[in-house]
């Protein structure tokens, strides 16, 4: 029995050995038959590192304000006869806007002119009386001198001389009264002339003209309405001057020193872009407020734009870029190329052999869709802008043209 067990054990051992040899032989036979297959290239998008001059800008949200706003009121009470413009129309300084009923004011002017003519006639009459009485006084004075000689010589009675003297003195009093009458009537003429000027001014107020160049708003009073003089709560129309126009915006106080520095060296340009638009309008920084807002820590600024094409509208919110200076020869990459890791910012650089290298970089300012790189890259290199999630250093990449799909992270 013991021999049989030893025989079975030996047979099992030989079987295992044979199986092991067979497996080893099979393994040796397959290895040379199949070559190693390299992993496929990862599809990515890439962008170039470019060198160009980059403006140093401070960005903010601004509000468009009219250069000036005028509320038009009636200076005299009356009924509106005619409106000479349409709502939203551009008007120029001096353009006729409204006509009020001129008849009451024309009547007042005619009355003042008639009164002036009456008083001018009275002046002439007073001057004629003065001239007549002056001639009589001259005659009376000559008579007085002649009779005085005669009375001194005893040729006429003294009573007769005294009668001549009394007549002369009466004429002197009359002359004085005539002169006072002339002065009084001349003063009345001056008052009439002033009344006429006032009546003319009042009449001119019936023609309401635009005080500025600008664009009219809603028509608040219509033809046939009766308006009050200087009714501050009810303007006839509001006119906004929009050529030029202001954009008001605020920036953090940390930029104040730079703004003062670069503004002292020359004028600063401001670009304003309306919401949803790609093109901007350029103006000049014209106002820096004299105090920092302690509540927000910002300084208010204003820029003036010619606005010849009506790109800006009062009340609009716009994206504002204040250009302080220009950074010459800066290196820029598309902002989406920059990744953040535990040790800082990095990019994947596409090498000439189509493999990628992980490069640590120091990003600077953002300029639109690009970011300035202050350290880590050279002009002309290419960096991966899309598909970074499947990349590791040394992996091969297939740079696709814009519009082709890049590599995406596998979905879990």
VODOLUM-759516 format. One line per 2 residues: their letters; for each residue y, x, z of C-alpha. Coordinates in Angstrom, 1 decimal. Layout:
N
a) Y X Z; ... $
//
This chain:
412
xx) 0.0 0.0 0.0; 2.3 2.9 0.8 $
xx) 1.7 4.4 -2.6; 2.5 1.2 -4.4 $
xx) 5.8 0.9 -2.5; 6.7 4.5 -3.5 $
xx) 5.9 3.8 -7.1; 8.1 0.7 -7.2 $
xx) 10.9 2.6 -5.6; 10.7 5.4 -8.2 $
xx) 10.6 2.8 -11.0; 13.8 1.1 -9.7 $
xx) 15.5 4.5 -9.4; 14.6 5.4 -12.9 $
xx) 15.9 2.0 -14.1; 19.3 2.5 -12.4 $
xx) 19.6 6.0 -13.8; 18.8 4.7 -17.3 $
xx) 21.4 2.0 -17.0; 24.0 4.5 -15.7 $
xx) 23.3 6.9 -18.6; 23.6 4.0 -21.1 $
xx) 26.9 2.9 -19.6; 28.2 6.5 -19.7 $
xx) 27.1 6.8 -23.3; 28.8 3.6 -24.2 $
xx) 32.0 4.7 -22.6; 32.0 8.0 -24.4 $
xx) 31.4 6.3 -27.6; 34.3 3.8 -27.4 $
xx) 37.1 6.2 -26.3; 37.4 8.2 -29.5 $
xx) 37.2 5.0 -31.5; 40.5 3.5 -30.2 $
xx) 43.9 5.3 -30.3; 46.6 4.7 -27.6 $
xx) 49.2 2.0 -28.8; 52.9 2.7 -27.6 $
xx) 54.8 -0.2 -26.1; 57.1 -2.2 -28.5 $
xx) 60.8 -1.4 -28.6; 63.0 -3.7 -26.5 $
xx) 65.5 -5.6 -28.6; 69.0 -5.2 -27.3 $
xx) 72.7 -5.6 -28.4; 74.9 -2.5 -28.1 $
xx) 78.6 -1.7 -28.4; 80.5 1.5 -28.9 $
xx) 82.6 3.5 -26.4; 86.0 3.5 -28.1 $
xx) 89.1 5.5 -27.3; 92.5 3.9 -27.7 $
xx) 95.9 3.3 -26.0; 95.6 0.6 -23.3 $
xx) 98.6 -1.3 -22.0; 98.8 -1.4 -18.2 $
xx) 99.3 -5.1 -17.4; 99.8 -7.4 -14.5 $
xx) 98.4 -10.8 -15.1; 99.4 -14.1 -13.6 $
xx) 99.7 -17.9 -14.2; 103.2 -18.9 -15.2 $
xx) 105.1 -22.1 -15.6; 107.4 -22.8 -18.5 $
xx) 111.0 -23.9 -17.6; 113.8 -25.1 -19.7 $
xx) 116.6 -22.5 -20.1; 119.0 -25.2 -18.9 $
xx) 118.7 -28.9 -18.2; 121.6 -31.4 -18.5 $
xx) 121.6 -35.0 -17.4; 124.1 -37.0 -19.6 $
xx) 126.2 -39.6 -17.8; 129.0 -41.9 -18.8 $
xx) 132.4 -40.8 -17.5; 133.9 -44.3 -17.9 $
xx) 132.4 -47.7 -17.5; 131.7 -49.8 -20.5 $
xx) 129.1 -51.2 -22.9; 127.1 -49.0 -25.2 $
xx) 127.9 -49.9 -28.8; 125.6 -47.4 -30.5 $
xx) 123.0 -44.7 -29.9; 123.3 -41.9 -32.5 $
xx) 120.0 -40.0 -31.9; 116.3 -40.6 -31.5 $
xx) 114.1 -39.7 -28.6; 112.8 -36.1 -28.8 $
xx) 115.4 -35.1 -31.3; 116.9 -31.6 -31.4 $
xx) 120.7 -31.8 -31.0; 123.5 -29.3 -31.0 $
xx) 126.4 -28.9 -28.8; 129.1 -31.5 -29.7 $
xx) 126.7 -33.8 -31.5; 127.5 -37.5 -30.9 $
xx) 125.0 -39.2 -28.7; 126.5 -42.5 -27.6 $
xx) 129.5 -44.7 -28.4; 130.9 -47.0 -25.7 $
xx) 133.2 -50.0 -26.4; 136.5 -48.3 -27.1 $
xx) 138.7 -51.4 -27.3; 139.9 -51.6 -23.6 $
xx) 140.8 -47.9 -23.7; 142.5 -48.2 -27.1 $
xx) 144.6 -51.0 -25.6; 145.6 -49.0 -22.6 $
xx) 146.6 -46.1 -24.9; 148.7 -48.5 -27.1 $
xx) 150.4 -49.9 -24.0; 151.2 -46.4 -22.7 $
xx) 152.6 -45.4 -26.1; 154.8 -48.5 -26.2 $
xx) 156.1 -47.8 -22.7; 156.9 -44.2 -23.7 $
xx) 158.9 -45.5 -26.7; 160.9 -47.9 -24.4 $
xx) 161.7 -45.1 -21.9; 162.7 -42.7 -24.7 $
xx) 165.2 -45.3 -25.9; 166.5 -45.6 -22.4 $
xx) 167.0 -41.8 -22.3; 169.0 -41.9 -25.5 $
xx) 171.1 -44.7 -24.1; 171.7 -42.8 -20.9 $
xx) 172.6 -39.7 -22.8; 175.0 -41.7 -25.0 $
xx) 176.7 -43.2 -21.8; 177.0 -39.7 -20.4 $
xx) 178.6 -38.4 -23.5; 181.1 -41.4 -23.6 $
xx) 182.0 -41.0 -20.0; 182.3 -37.3 -20.3 $
xx) 184.9 -37.8 -23.1; 186.8 -40.2 -21.0 $
xx) 186.7 -37.8 -18.1; 188.1 -35.1 -20.3 $
xx) 191.0 -37.4 -21.2; 191.5 -38.4 -17.6 $
xx) 191.6 -34.8 -16.5; 194.2 -34.0 -19.1 $
xx) 196.3 -37.0 -18.0; 196.0 -35.9 -14.4 $
xx) 197.4 -32.5 -15.2; 200.2 -33.9 -17.3 $
xx) 201.2 -36.4 -14.7; 201.0 -33.9 -11.9 $
xx) 203.6 -31.8 -13.8; 205.8 -34.8 -14.2 $
xx) 205.5 -35.9 -10.6; 206.3 -32.4 -9.4 $
xx) 209.5 -32.5 -11.6; 210.4 -35.9 -10.4 $
xx) 210.1 -37.6 -13.7; 207.5 -40.2 -12.7 $
xx) 206.7 -42.0 -9.5; 204.1 -40.6 -7.2 $
xx) 202.2 -43.9 -7.2; 201.7 -43.7 -10.9 $
xx) 200.2 -40.2 -10.5; 197.9 -41.3 -7.8 $
xx) 196.6 -44.1 -10.1; 195.8 -41.5 -12.8 $
xx) 194.1 -39.3 -10.2; 192.0 -42.2 -8.9 $
xx) 190.9 -43.0 -12.4; 189.8 -39.4 -12.9 $
xx) 187.7 -39.4 -9.7; 186.0 -42.7 -10.7 $
xx) 185.0 -41.1 -14.0; 183.6 -38.1 -12.1 $
xx) 181.4 -40.5 -10.1; 180.4 -42.3 -13.3 $
xx) 179.4 -39.0 -14.9; 177.3 -38.1 -11.9 $
xx) 175.6 -41.5 -12.1; 175.0 -41.0 -15.9 $
xx) 173.4 -37.6 -15.3; 171.1 -39.1 -12.6 $
xx) 170.2 -41.9 -15.1; 169.4 -39.3 -17.8 $
xx) 167.2 -37.4 -15.3; 165.5 -40.5 -14.1 $
xx) 164.7 -41.8 -17.6; 163.5 -38.3 -18.7 $
xx) 161.1 -38.3 -15.7; 159.9 -41.7 -16.8 $
xx) 159.2 -40.3 -20.2; 157.3 -37.4 -18.7 $
xx) 155.2 -39.9 -16.7; 154.6 -41.9 -19.9 $
xx) 153.4 -38.8 -21.7; 151.0 -38.0 -18.9 $
xx) 149.7 -41.6 -19.0; 149.2 -41.3 -22.8 $
xx) 147.2 -38.1 -22.3; 145.1 -39.8 -19.7 $
xx) 144.6 -42.8 -21.9; 143.5 -40.5 -24.7 $
xx) 141.1 -38.7 -22.4; 139.6 -42.0 -21.3 $
xx) 139.3 -43.1 -24.9; 137.6 -39.9 -25.8 $
xx) 135.0 -40.5 -23.1; 133.8 -43.5 -25.1 $
xx) 132.3 -40.9 -27.5; 129.6 -39.2 -25.5 $
xx) 128.6 -35.9 -27.0; 125.9 -33.3 -26.3 $
xx) 127.1 -30.6 -23.9; 124.4 -28.1 -25.1 $
xx) 122.0 -27.3 -27.8; 118.6 -28.7 -26.8 $
xx) 116.0 -31.4 -27.2; 116.5 -34.9 -26.0 $
xx) 114.0 -36.7 -23.7; 113.4 -40.4 -23.1 $
xx) 116.2 -42.7 -23.9; 116.9 -44.3 -20.6 $
xx) 119.8 -46.7 -21.6; 119.8 -48.7 -24.8 $
xx) 122.4 -50.3 -27.0; 124.1 -53.3 -25.4 $
xx) 123.6 -52.1 -21.9; 126.6 -51.8 -19.6 $
xx) 126.9 -48.5 -17.8; 128.9 -47.3 -14.8 $
xx) 131.1 -44.3 -14.6; 129.4 -41.2 -13.1 $
xx) 126.3 -43.2 -12.1; 124.4 -40.2 -10.8 $
xx) 121.1 -42.2 -10.3; 121.0 -43.4 -13.9 $
xx) 121.5 -40.8 -16.6; 121.6 -41.9 -20.2 $
xx) 119.3 -39.1 -21.4; 118.2 -35.7 -20.2 $
xx) 118.5 -32.7 -22.6; 116.5 -29.5 -22.2 $
xx) 117.6 -26.3 -23.8; 114.3 -24.7 -25.1 $
xx) 115.8 -22.0 -27.4; 115.6 -19.7 -25.5 $
xx) 113.2 -20.7 -22.7; 112.1 -19.3 -19.4 $
xx) 108.6 -18.6 -18.0; 108.5 -18.3 -14.2 $
xx) 105.6 -16.5 -12.5; 104.7 -14.7 -9.3 $
xx) 102.8 -11.4 -8.8; 101.5 -9.8 -5.6 $
xx) 104.2 -7.7 -3.8; 102.0 -4.6 -4.2 $
xx) 103.2 -4.4 -7.8; 106.9 -4.6 -6.9 $
xx) 107.5 -0.8 -6.7; 105.8 -0.3 -10.1 $
xx) 107.9 -3.1 -11.7; 111.1 -1.7 -10.4 $
xx) 110.1 1.8 -11.5; 109.2 0.9 -15.1 $
xx) 112.0 -1.6 -15.5; 114.5 1.1 -14.6 $
xx) 113.1 3.2 -17.4; 113.5 0.4 -19.9 $
xx) 112.9 -3.3 -20.6; 109.5 -4.7 -19.7 $
xx) 107.7 -7.0 -22.1; 105.9 -10.2 -21.1 $
xx) 103.2 -12.0 -23.1; 102.6 -15.7 -22.6 $
xx) 99.5 -17.5 -23.9; 99.2 -21.3 -23.7 $
xx) 95.9 -22.8 -22.5; 93.3 -22.8 -25.2 $
xx) 95.2 -20.5 -27.5; 94.4 -17.0 -28.6 $
xx) 97.8 -15.9 -29.9; 100.5 -15.0 -27.4 $
xx) 104.3 -15.2 -27.5; 106.3 -12.1 -26.4 $
xx) 109.5 -12.2 -24.3; 111.4 -9.9 -21.9 $
xx) 111.4 -9.7 -18.2; 114.9 -10.9 -17.2 $
xx) 114.8 -11.8 -13.5; 113.2 -10.3 -10.4 $
xx) 113.9 -12.4 -7.3; 115.8 -10.8 -4.4 $
xx) 113.2 -11.5 -1.8; 109.4 -11.6 -1.4 $
xx) 107.9 -14.9 -0.4; 106.6 -14.2 3.1 $
xx) 104.2 -17.2 3.0; 102.4 -16.0 -0.1 $
xx) 103.2 -12.3 -0.3; 104.4 -12.6 -3.9 $
xx) 107.6 -11.9 -5.8; 109.0 -14.4 -8.3 $
xx) 109.7 -13.1 -11.8; 111.2 -14.8 -14.9 $
xx) 110.8 -13.9 -18.5; 113.0 -15.1 -21.4 $
xx) 111.4 -16.1 -24.7; 113.3 -16.9 -27.9 $
xx) 110.8 -19.7 -28.6; 111.9 -20.1 -32.2 $
xx) 108.6 -21.7 -33.1; 108.4 -24.0 -30.1 $
xx) 105.2 -22.4 -28.9; 106.3 -23.0 -25.3 $
xx) 107.2 -26.3 -23.7; 108.9 -27.1 -20.4 $
xx) 106.3 -27.8 -17.7; 103.4 -26.0 -19.4 $
xx) 101.2 -23.6 -17.5; 100.6 -20.3 -19.4 $
xx) 98.6 -17.1 -18.9; 101.2 -14.3 -18.4 $
xx) 100.7 -10.6 -19.0; 103.5 -8.3 -17.8 $
xx) 103.2 -4.9 -19.5; 104.3 -2.0 -17.2 $
xx) 103.3 1.0 -19.3; 100.6 2.3 -21.7 $
xx) 97.5 4.4 -20.7; 97.1 6.8 -23.6 $
xx) 93.6 7.7 -24.9; 91.6 5.5 -22.5 $
xx) 87.9 4.9 -23.0; 86.8 1.3 -23.2 $
xx) 83.4 -0.4 -23.3; 82.5 -4.1 -23.5 $
xx) 82.7 -5.5 -20.0; 79.2 -7.0 -20.2 $
xx) 77.7 -3.5 -20.6; 78.6 -2.6 -17.0 $
xx) 75.9 -3.4 -14.4; 76.0 -3.2 -10.7 $
xx) 73.4 -1.4 -8.7; 72.8 -0.1 -5.1 $
xx) 74.6 3.1 -5.9; 77.5 1.6 -7.9 $
xx) 78.2 0.7 -11.5; 76.0 1.9 -14.3 $
xx) 75.4 1.4 -18.0; 72.5 2.0 -20.3 $
xx) 73.4 4.6 -23.0; 71.5 4.4 -26.3 $
xx) 70.5 8.0 -27.2; 70.1 9.2 -30.8 $
xx) 66.3 8.9 -30.5; 66.7 5.1 -29.7 $
xx) 65.7 5.6 -26.1; 68.0 4.6 -23.3 $
xx) 69.5 6.6 -20.4; 70.9 5.1 -17.2 $
xx) 74.4 6.5 -16.7; 76.5 6.0 -13.6 $
xx) 80.1 5.2 -14.5; 83.4 4.6 -12.8 $
xx) 85.1 1.5 -14.2; 88.9 1.0 -14.2 $
xx) 91.1 -1.8 -15.3; 89.9 -4.8 -17.4 $
xx) 91.7 -5.3 -20.7; 90.6 -8.6 -22.1 $
xx) 86.9 -8.4 -22.9; 86.8 -4.7 -22.4 $
xx) 86.9 -2.4 -19.4; 88.4 1.0 -19.1 $
xx) 85.8 3.7 -18.0; 87.5 6.6 -16.1 $
xx) 84.3 8.7 -15.7; 80.8 8.9 -17.0 $
xx) 81.1 8.3 -20.8; 82.4 9.9 -23.9 $
xx) 84.0 8.4 -27.0; 81.5 7.4 -29.7 $
xx) 78.5 6.8 -27.4; 76.8 3.4 -27.6 $
xx) 76.0 1.3 -24.6; 73.7 -1.7 -24.2 $
xx) 75.7 -4.9 -23.9; 72.8 -7.4 -23.7 $
xx) 69.1 -7.1 -22.9; 69.5 -4.8 -19.8 $
xx) 67.0 -6.8 -17.7; 63.9 -5.3 -19.4 $
xx) 65.2 -1.8 -19.6; 64.2 1.3 -17.6 $
xx) 65.3 4.9 -18.3; 63.5 6.4 -21.3 $
xx) 62.3 3.1 -22.9; 62.7 2.7 -26.6 $
xx) 65.1 0.0 -27.8; 65.7 -1.8 -31.1 $
xx) 69.5 -2.4 -31.5; 70.0 -5.8 -33.1 $
xx) 73.0 -6.9 -35.1; 75.4 -9.4 -33.5 $
xx) 73.9 -12.9 -33.6; 70.3 -11.7 -33.4 $
xx) 68.4 -12.4 -30.1; 68.3 -9.6 -27.5 $
xx) 65.6 -9.2 -24.8; 65.7 -11.7 -22.1 $
xx) 64.1 -11.6 -18.6; 60.6 -13.2 -18.6 $
xx) 60.6 -16.7 -17.1; 58.7 -17.1 -13.8 $
//
